[in-house]
Each structure stands twice: as C-alpha cells, then as structure tokens.
Amino acid sequence: MSGQRLSYVCGAGTEPLWGVTVGEQLHHLATVWPEGLALVDCQQGRRWTWSELDQQVDALAAAYLELGLEPGDRVAIWMMNRSEWALAMFAAARIGMVSVNVNPGARKAELERSLNRVQARALIIQDQFKSSDYLKMVNELFPELASAGEGALRCEAVPSLERVIRVGSASTPGMINFSELLRAPNADTLERVRSLSALVDFDAPANIQFSNAMGGEPAGTTLTHHNIINNGLTVGRTLRLSEEDRVCIPVPLFHCFGLVMGNMACLTHGSAMIYPGEAFEPLDTLQAVQKEGCTALYGVPAMFKAMLDHEEFAGFDLSTLRTGIMAGAPCPPDTMDQVMNRMHMTEVTIGYGMTESSPISFMSDVDDAVEHRLSTVGTIRPHQEAKIIDSEGRIVPLGEVGELCVRGYNVMRGYWGDPDLTTRVVDTARWLHTGDLARLDEAGYCRIVGGVKDVIIRGGENIYPQEIEDYLRGHPRVRDAVVVGVPDERLGEVVCACMELQSGEETLTAQMLQDYCREQIAHFKIPRYVRFYASFPSSTGRALKFMLRDESLKDLGLRDPGGGH
C-alpha cells in the first residue's frame, strides 16, 4: 500500500448521537426546564417558555387530528419567520406528520408544483407580506375555496389538498383560522396526541425542503427526526450552546439554516429561539440582539455587512454576543474582522453543508484561527465522513481537487417520490455526492473551490439555473437561454440571463423579459442582468456557460472575486 495520504476524513465522536424525535425532545425540555425561555417572536410580541410552547404544540397537534389529518400526511407551511411557523412544524412532528417548507417568495405555479410533488393534504399560509399577497394567490389557484363549506376541500389544481389554514384575525371563505386551532383540546383528542407521539420513530420523515444537488428543478429533500435533531445537536455543541444562550435567527425558517441550525440547535440545548422579524432587516435584528441579550447571531456575510453599515449601528449595545454562524457565501476579511471586534462575536464560526445533508457537514470551531475561518469551511463534524473523488470515483491524494462526498447520520432519507433522482445523488454505499469541488489539507480543513453544479447563491438563497432557463426558453421570441451567477457586493451573487433570440428578433428588451418572469417565478430568481445574442458562441454545456459568464463579467464591468461558493 502506498504511503500517500488520501483525501478522506472521519469525524471522531466523543459524545453520542441522540435517538429521539422532535416531539420527545420538546416535551423533555418542557418537563426539565418548564420556565426556561423557549421562543420570542419580536414582531408579534410573543414570548413562550418551554412549557407554554409544548402546550401550544399539543393543542395544534390535536386540532390537526380533529381536521382529519393523520400521521404521515404532509402539511405545507407557506409563511415568513413567525411563531406560527414553529408551531406548525413542531405540531406536525409531534404526531408523525411531515412538514413541508414552501419558499415564501414562491408564486402560484411554484406553489402548485410543490404541493403536488408531495401530495400535501394541508396548507398553512399568512395573509400577505410586502408584495406577496398569499390569500390572493391561493384563492386564484383554488377557486373552489369561495364555495367550500366546513368539510374537506376538493380542488382541481392539487387533488390531495383538503385543508387551507390562514394566519391572522380576519376570515376568508373556505379557510380555517390558525388561532382557532390553538384552543384547549378535549381530553380524548389530547390522549390520542400522546399515544401517537409515542409511536413516532426517529427514522421517520419529519420535514421536506425543496432542493436538488444535481442542479435541476428542486425536488423534495426528505429529512428525518434523526437527521435534523442530531445535526442541530452537532451545531449547538460546536457553538457551545446551553440553556443560558439566546440565539438570534434572522435567517429563513424554510431553509435548513433557520430550521436546523437555528431551531433544532436551540431545541437540543435548551437555548432560546429569537425571531427578530418576518424577514431580515438590519435594524430589527440589531434591536432584537440588544433587547433580548442575544449571545449568538446567524446570517450570511451580506447580512452582517448590512448591520455593520447601518447608520444606527454605533448606538447599539451588542456586548452580549459571543458566537454565531456565517454561511452561504465566503466571508470577506474586513467583514470577519468587524464582526469579531465591533459585534463582539469572537467565537463566530463558518459552516458548510447542503439541504441533503441536514445541512452541516463541515464547520469551523469557535477557537479556530481566523485564517482558517476565512479560507476554509472548517473540519468534518463528529459522526460524519468525507472524501474527495475524481471523475472516475476514486479518492484523490490529499491536497488535490475533486468532488466532495459526505456520509453519516445526516444524509437525507431521499427525494420524496423520486427514487431515481435519489440514487443519482446518494450512491449504494450511502455517500452523498455534493456536486461541489473541494480540497482537504493535512489538518483536515476543507476549502470549497468551485461547483460541479452551477447553483447561484443570492443572499443565501439557492437558485438553480436550469429551472430559470427552462422557463425563459418558453418565451416565443427566445431560441435558447443560459443563466449564470455574477458577483454582487451586497448579495454575493445575482442572476444574469444570456438570451439567444429567434432569427430576426430585435425588439425584445430586458424589462420585457423581467416582466415575463415576474408573475411566474420568485422575485429573487428574476434576472438582474439580461444580455442578448443573435447566436451563442459555438460551444456547448459547461464550456458555453463559462464562456458566457466571462463575457458577462467583462461587459458588465464586474470583477470576479475568485474561488467558489
């Protein structure tokens, strides 16, 4: 055997994994730490202890059962960061239902596809947020609501859907008010909640999030109780969280960043979940950190920069902060320096992962050297393995670049209803192929150097070019479309669409194409830049994509920061 070291690492676990469900862990905290602060919804003015949260979850789980929902059913959640989001997810998990995260930025067509993909039986929505009128979109998608009675809904667009639940005090025909579901349950139904909770297996599905490691149309990534509890446990152990900590969570709950690294890390350590607002706003977040005495803060680098640059930043006392996580994009050295010194986050960490790995696989430790936090994504976490392979599937020598693969308790159960796609991403040995190019050094630190896939990360949002390309190709004046990510100082990356026009077409404008997208795809997927070609260069596939991206950077006057995401 050669003495050459290969690019393989295994995280030694000195502390065991947990074999519990989400519901069991919540009830445990309500028993051992009943008066401990569990959740603060700053915008809604709500504060719950672990005992109060547990009781609310019991009430909602009972209401689910009284509506005819059963263990295994999928309940979709389409709302921003609110306390109702957490209740909806925890209640579903308690009785073995599966919560489904729908991006709040989705539009009708995307919502319809998501609900049908998982055969959702219930949908929980808020009324509106900024330009998103959820009630209007749902009523347009399901006109049957207008004449629906109190029984189960029957709708053509999503045949499986039977219940629509809305947040807010107003009433909407065909919908059930969320607040009405929180009334004290009767004894028989509550006993059924307890019985069903005891039957939930920690390997059962708990949550579905839409992602696709292959870079195509998002699929339903199915995560189990074991996946998300233990990944949250791992994150919390890395951050050294305890019941004395308060974690500020301005990142989206429909992402693993909010749900797992936020809520589940708190749930496994008794730390308080602090929601500063429905969506990230620098001022709201700074106010929440100061008012609640937060000790940890999460965000992508662009979010931290927005807080540091806010005109009122100097007026806030952030001295309670100790740690947190920056993820989703590389952190500029100046931002890291200011976060550690001006925001007092000397123990800030960097994380890497993907939805399919629940999400964290690599993470820096709180006492890692700053240079490692800037140039790498840390080391493999306990109870996980990683290897880097070449195009033939062989492990490459240490220090060489190849595709990063991970294996362990955190690998997803699979893509909901899509075993073929699952086997393309998770091989027979249970290695998850991330699609990212990486390099391991002798100390086990991992550097992400590029992407086998071409995901664009805009302010922490994963955008899949193929999905946008397929839509743009449907425009009658377009022959072909290639979507690439280009650098943006505030968001990290934004969408640039390169359009090959039909022969003789000369009147199509960027504004017209953006308007074409506006009502059909989420706002963050709409191209910031549009470039037109009479014909593309004579190349194909990734070579064409690289070529068009280079031309776009040059023509737009943008500088490539180098490296990957």
Secondary structure, 3 states (H helix, E strand, C coil): CCCCCECEEECCCCCCCCCCCHHHHHHHHHHHCCCCEEEEECCCCEEEEHHHHHHHHHHHHHHHHHCCCCCCCEEEEECCCCHHHHHHHHHHHHCCCEEEECCCCCCHHHHHHHHHHHCCCEEEECCEECCEEHHHHHHHHCHHHHHCCCCCCCCCCCCCCCEEEECCCCCCCCCEEHHHHHCCCCHHHHHHHHHHHHHCCCCCEEEEEEECCCCCCCEEEEEEHHHHHHHHHHHHHHHCCCCCCEEECCCCCCCHHHHHHHHHHHHCCCCEEEECCCCCCHHHHHHHHHHHCCCEEEECHHHHHHHHCCCCHHHCCCCCCCEEEECCCCCCHHHHHHHHHCCCCCEEEEEEECHHHCCEEEECCCCCCHHHHHHCCCEECCCEEEEEECCCCCECECCCCEEEEEEECCCCCEECCCHHHHHHHECCCCCEEEEEEEEECCCCCEEEEEECCCCEEECCEEECHHHHHHHHCCCCCEEEEEEEEEEECCCEEEEEEEEEECCCCCCCCHHHHHHHHHCCCCHHHCCCEEEEECCCCCCCHHHHHHHHHHHHHHHHCCCCCCCCC
